[in-house]
């Protein structure tokens, strides 16, 4: 087994790189959470609008959703 010498400077650079990557990943995660929250609000607004336009919407939506869940095939190609 070969031993490798690592200088303190190399360790410091590696630590800085790992910290920078961690900060980047945390920002990305926060951005994804914000995107998810925005989509939830938009979906809630769309459902509320449809309910106002069609009083039977909630019943039809629940039936349609249940049917889609029952018949969902994750292997089927979208499109």
N, C-alpha and C positions, 0 to 999 in steps of 0.2 A: 504494500500500500504506500502510495506516495504522499508525503506531507507537502502542503502548500503554505508558503508564508504570505500572510495578508497584513498589509501595513495599516496602522491606525487611520491614515488618510483614506484608504480604500474602504474601510469599514464606515467611516463618516459619510463618504459619498453614497455608499449603499443605503445607509440609514436615511439620508435625505431623499433618495430616490423612492424608497418604500413609503416614507411619510407623504411625499408629493402624490404618489399613486393612491394612497389611502384618502387624502383630501379630495382628489379627483373623483374617486368612486363614491365618496359620501355626497358630493355635489350631484353626481349623476343619480344617485338613489333619491335624493330630495327632489330633483327635477321629475323623476318618474312618479313619485308620490303626488306632486302637484298636478301632473298631467292626469293621473288617475282621478283625483278629486274633481278636476275640471270636467272630465268626461261624465262622472257620476252626476254632477249638477246639470249638465246639458241633457242627459238622459231623463232626469227627473223633470226638467222643464218641458221636454218633448212629451212625456207621458201626461203631464198636467194639462198641456195644451190640447192633446188629443182627447182627453177626458172631457174637457169643456166643449169641444166641437162635436163629440159623439158620446152621449151618456152611457151607451153600451160598451164603450171601449174597454173598461176594466174587465168585464166579463169575457169579452172576446179575446183580449190580450192574455188573460190567465189560461184560457182554453188553448190558444195557439202556442203559448210558451210550453205548457205541459206536453202538448203533442210534439213539439220540436225536441224537447228534452228526451222524451220517450224514444224518438226515432233518430236521435243524433248519432252520426257515424264519424268519429274523429279521423278515420282513415280515408274518408271520401274527400276527393279534391274539391276545393272551393272554386267557384266560378261558374 
